[in-house]
């Protein structure tokens, strides 16, 4: 049976990322010393780096804008599929009424 995922406070995550960024130690070493998975720490470091990159780029999308863009693209793709189905149905019924 798999373990229930642990939820760490944001302060702990921030301190762990700062420790990786400020020290010459590897992510695996820091993770072992904190008693967490190195993959978990890698995820936190990557998220922090992406946030930092977005903050330094004034034209970058915020997380909320990016999430909305992703949602709208998914919705747009579904609407294209729906329109294609309706177009084919209209063509089919137009042929049927001509007989």
N, C-alpha and C positions, 0 to 999 in steps of 0.2 A: 504494500500500500504506500502510495506517495505521501511525502510529508506536506503539511499545509504550508503554503508560502508565508514567509515572515514579512511583516510590514515594519520597515525601519522609519524612524522620524526623519524629517527633512534635514534637521540639523546634523544628524549622524551622517547622512549621505553627503552633505556639503563638506563636512570635515574630512570625510574619507577621500573625496575628490581633491580637496586642497592638499591633503597629505601626499597623494600621488603626484600632483602637479608641482609641489614645492620640494619634494625629496628626489634623490637620485635612485630610489628603490623602484623595483618593477611593480606592476599592478598585482601580480601574483603574490609577491612578498607582503605588500601592504594588506591584501585580502586575507592572507594567512594570519598576519599579526592581529587583525580585527576579528577574525573568526567568521568570515563570510566567504561566499563563493567568489572566485576570481571573475567568473562570467558576470555575476551581479555587479561587481565593482566596475568592470569594463563598460557595462551598460550605463551606469551612472556617469562615468567619465565621458562617454560619447554624447550623452544628453547634455552635459555641461558644456562641452566643446561646441556643440551645435547652437546652444543658446548664446554662447559667447560670440560665435560667428555671426549670428543673426543680429545681435546687439551692435556689432561693429559695422554692419552693412545697413545704411539707412534705407535702402530700397528693398530689403528683405521683408518677407511676410512674417507677421506675428504668428504664434502657434494657433490662435483662434482663427485668423484669416486662412492659414494653411489647411486647417481642419474643415473650414467652410468650403474652400476651393475643392478639396478632395470629395466632400459630400456632393457638391454641385456637379462635378465631373461624373460621378457615379450616377447621379440622377439623370444627367444629360444622356449618358450611354443607354440607360434604361428607356428613356423617351425615344431615342433613335430606333431601338428595337421595336417598341410599341408602334411607332409610325410606319415602320417597314411592314409589320403584320397588318396594320390597317390598310396600307396601300395595296398589298396583295389581296386582302379580302375584298376591297372595293373593285379591283380588277376582275376577280373571280365572279362576283355578283353581277358586274356589268356584262360579262360574257354570258352568264346564265339568263339574263333578261333579254338578250338579243336573240335567243333561240326560239 
